């Protein structure tokens, strides 16, 4: 089942090559590598930490200080009877040159005895590693048999990873086919997080160990590991996303993974990063890229090419298939020679030169910035009815106009200018073009936006009467400033253009202008409970209650007049029961109104009603019998 | 005009008191009581407002219900309708009783 799924994925991934796929978002920068080295280089106190430090540092390519001291430490801490101790010492001494651990027959026997089905996977791994590091012969068939048997019993990720690590230590001729398949199975057990990360739920150490072991085994048997390019990048993201490590073993596993990913025969993820911000301008016309592996080591053989460069705004193709030149370890391209207009450009960069490179198609956003100049700044005061011609004054940047302008409620103040690119002379429309009026006396500041018209000429008009609310009708001298800014401008402009005296009508002249307080506490909201409805005065309702009861009186009087009487009332039990039940029902009605809810009432009504009905039935039957008897 | 109305009313009342049997008058008195009660409730609602609306509804509708049931009773015991209700009211009122 795994194989067919993998085959399908392979076909799909083949179909998708050439499309920029996943790129690594996390890797070890130079400072990260330094931090890892310092984490591993802490002085060690016991054999296990010395193993992690030495092996980790060696894999990172940094030197272990003072080999002799370390060797002496290893020999002194070694316990020749303990398997773990032998493993740590053997591996550490193998990593430093010129350190030999003495081997006795007992040592060899202990190590060989550990290779069996009954030992745990960790024990088998340590024994085989120690045997191979110490140069002792290893019976590979026994080891493979033991491993295969143990894999069935210990199914967890760490155990299988250790099995793979053990297999990598065996000679190439050994039967490693079954164990190689475990790489695929383990790959299937990785958790995909958001399509960006791939890691074991056991954590970072397990993932990093798996990567280093998978590549070492694959290199050993010269077979490509069944990891797709996207999976490799996801693993890179997971392993290098953590920049500070909890334990020495975790740091060591990350170092091993970094070494494996930067130097193996099959997959080498490449990191493309811009040196500094990816910005190009006339003063800095070259785009500089750093091409490194995951440990920030520059790649020895690489050809970098811009496959295509599009302007984001206009989608026009600026560059195609332009190569970068290698200059002192940095790849450079003179982008300004293509004379791009200012703005953002989407680059697709391809790194070639090595068939092992993974994630070598990268998308990069490059900014081309330029400088802006304000030209043709014309200020004028125009009369509203335009009967009097406007007087236009031209002001040159960066000087300020000598004469202040006066505008009262009959006049408009107008300003027009153009913004041009100093290098190309093209008219620009930056994001921020503000006109700020600042009252020197009161500190008021009002900001307006100047808008360009169809010919890219910016115009600003201040209608004194219309805008007086924003000025709080404060007349006075205002300094007029022009603010121009944009992400692609290297020289944002803040230019005090002129002084403008504004006269407003109906000046309220408040003594001090309160700054608009937006962020003061608002008045507290008191919760209003639902107001009970207005009831009529008690007198009215009492009157009407009496009025409603009066027809009852009338009824009794009428009945008495008509001669209705209860002389025929027979005191038999059913009669009494009936009348009592009827009265009880009326009483229940009152109690329902005051105390009970519907369900309780229905319950009582069922009981009383049943009794009343039966009694009433009996009573009427008796009456009928009495009548027929009489007749 | 009013003269004729008054005379019609007085004639009606006279006929009513003489021709209707006592049984029916008892029921009619009950009907009048119910009617007045309902009408007064409605008047209160019009004058003072519909608060509490539930009480008004229950009072008024119960009056209407009682009125209808009493009217049905009256129709059934009316001797002029004897032909429609052959199986009911087979007995004649006794002497001195309804």
Contacts between the chains, C-beta under 8 A, distances in Angstrom:
chain1	res1	chain2	res2	distance
A	533	B	51	5.0
A	534	B	51	7.2
A	535	B	51	6.4
A	536	B	48	4.6
A	536	B	49	6.6
A	536	B	51	7.4
A	540	B	48	5.8
A	541	B	48	7.5
A	544	B	40	7.2
A	544	B	44	4.7
A	544	B	48	7.3
A	547	B	40	5.6
A	547	B	44	8.0
A	548	B	37	6.0
A	548	B	40	5.2
A	548	B	41	6.6
A	548	B	44	7.8
A	550	B	36	8.0
A	551	B	32	7.6
A	551	B	33	4.7
A	551	B	36	3.9
A	551	B	37	5.1
A	551	B	40	7.3
A	552	B	33	6.5
A	552	B	37	7.8
A	554	B	32	7.5
A	554	B	33	6.4
A	554	B	36	7.1
A	555	B	29	5.8
A	555	B	30	6.5
A	555	B	32	7.4
A	555	B	33	3.8
A	558	B	29	3.9
A	558	B	32	7.4
A	558	B	33	7.9
A	559	B	26	6.3
A	559	B	29	5.8
A	562	B	22	6.0
A	562	B	25	5.2
A	562	B	26	5.7
A	562	B	29	6.6
A	563	B	22	6.8
A	564	B	26	5.4
A	564	B	98	7.4
A	568	B	97	6.5
A	627	B	91	6.3
A	630	B	94	7.9
A	631	B	91	7.9
